[in-house]
Amino acid sequence: MPNVHDYLLWRGDLSCGERPFNDVDNIILSMLAYLDFTGIVPGERAGGDIRLAGACHRLLERSHGDVAPFVRSLARIDSRFVELLADSRRFGDAVLRGYVDEVDETRSLQFSALQVELPSGETYVSYRGTDSTLVGWREDFMLSFTVTEAQREAADYLERAIAHATSQGRRVRVGGHSKGGNLAEYAAVCCPDLLRERIVRVYSNDGPGMAPEVIGHDALSVLGDRLRRIVPTYSVVGMLFSRPDDQRIIVASTGLGIGQHDPVTWQVSHTGVDEAAFLLPECVAVNQAIADWAEGIPLDERERVTNEVFDALEAGGARRFDEIAESAEGLQQVLRALGSTDERMRNLVFALVEAAVSNSVGAVRKSTQESLELWRKSAREAAGDAARRLFRSAQDGVK
């Protein structure tokens, strides 16, 4: 089944002038931000630029043909992707500039971006997202109660990028994958009106939305049909803080469960993504649990509860979602960490763990599902015992 690799083989010899920029081009350039170009692509302060082909070849030389250590994501971006990108006529002559890569744990900041100046006369501003680590997911849930440092950095960066592009007579496209999609939306919404007029389109590739209680207005009302949201058939990250009227494109994927978050699994054609009609039912169930959690907890409580949720998920020693399902013992530690927590929180953790299980296979999946069923049964029994104790106490009070 064709993916971005196949697209680069099909369309790599055609410029954007011969075949207009489309959704797959956007996905490819959003993936570009996951590559560590430190010391290769000039930063904003240093100035200057480098051809995309040259940057990719230097990265391949630095990595001795194995780019995995230089991929800041769990997306399966490999050397073949970098080679195809560099050798393509469609992207090879593009110019990279303005590389930023900041990590500051004291400010809970992880922010990276770069600008891609296409031969067509447009600039694509690409924001790096997070991976499938629990830390990355915790950061996504932080969007439910605060404006993050990365969002503020993204807004400032976009203003500078648009100002530079305007000085060169260029129009701008803005996008990212995962958290990068949220950064693209937030930055475009916060952009001054005159600069925002230079934006052709904003892409969120399976990126979280913006909590209305925090932002106050949504991207769709500000950007209209310039906003393009793309999600796979099993989308959890991309459905966070979504709204009923959100317009989105659903793309077919070869991934399992949360594994569909990886854009390399997304299916494409010569002219765009391979669209699907609906989200998978099991994905809808997970998203409903998240929506119930968000709607049922006041804004001033969400930070505490978010920390409780992810502290519980990390209790078994897992650092990534796929590790939660690796052993029944680790899962039991997660479940024990929940203790007598709020029912909405238990339902949310259950939904997230079940989503992780859907990405596992064989005996591990079977044993983990059995553990989940036992936990669900014990939780129901515990709730029943508590209700009976409360009822007996009330009866004693009447007597």
Steps between C-alpha positions, in 0.01 A plus 500: 500500500651836394640744756721811492793298366296396199380857451859626483569240231184596306516877532865562581578598143217756475528853636217674687458711187419186299287338772360735769588464867266250670432332835776240455760771435389654828537168686852454363612850602345460846709180539811694400484687832564172686854480364781638715670755276712654777814647345366436149209738446592856607310641796312828509780691671773364276309579183562333167345191348571164338340300220280219628695245294828618652360490855369146453826375351697652788267329747548168322878546515487592869281198579706258287180396324291433811294811584305335783705673776426834332122454480329684787184294479381141509373544144680249279703758309797318351796564274298401193254784566788749536665375179178520298432849634851621414500350151155628405461788260185598688681574829875470444541861385299641790696715745505441878552781750410618850562171681406509869533216752440592863456278805469659844365266767477783754240664274344171381607608153569284195485704180647452155420646159649588163400679181491337156519743209352319201594580138130575440536827694337377822652435842389206717550561874537156659458441875634188669252295702544254784538123484296224667679530833285549807682829560386617157142396570511677836601814311201455266263480797658815645322682218177443695597747771774735380672672210836322476843650455528324164182671378637843594828423324310378192298823477811718520684281249217519246491879513871514421467235226210680329681834522805346327286324238311822427826683444577240231153524343405154625171360627505261797367156587521389863482145631614228732429148619369411848580787739649677198151521349370669814791744492418585137136569588579702811769709331276580202208599726722731707664656194425872439237548229733655243749215528226234508388620157824354361400147613371277221412200717553357850538122540453296816607141435340300783567790736298587814246781484483793740296484820239780475522573874870581455515672159156661487455460124558219254722481193213429262323828579823695438646308205188366328569277202874572523513251790556138396490225762611149400454198729535121456207264557629433853568849629535583868754783510334671205158485663604661829284810563326460166164668439185361337526742208868428428569415137754221458638266238520136612785306342531122471793345686678165524583559868347324800324709764710790624762389246293687240635824647816429298461688167711238322200265539264740322384395153533739208431537130672699225302812588411478870422272790291183473188616683283282723137566591507453878714474811523144636237419768763410762665836441167680552462325839842621618428854386165501682676405824742787453217743422308390811811554709565849362138612530457364852802665662516877568786693342675562832505124575634374168868547577479288816293229332723494190802437723312224686406330172852498359668420832276191509585407140873526580470302826594173332824645362369559146634798311301444180142396444598175332699401812189508723378181336832317512437317829209419726714590803565853375131543420403388850725773643319755283162379618607495866622858465145607423384396846167659586524781245209672331297277266552734203874474549485119520294490181751725324799290603316184401422645158861609443642166611248315284609716206860399566397133518339526156847566363645181650460147371491136601543376856588842637175641371297207638656510848469878520135495399435237766666725760288793386181296530593389852574860595171621352312232697681582826432872447128429457498280810688763702250764392216268599654435843541873556137564405379227736707641787356846433145359494552312832645815657198699389265238646684507832465879507123473456475255787 
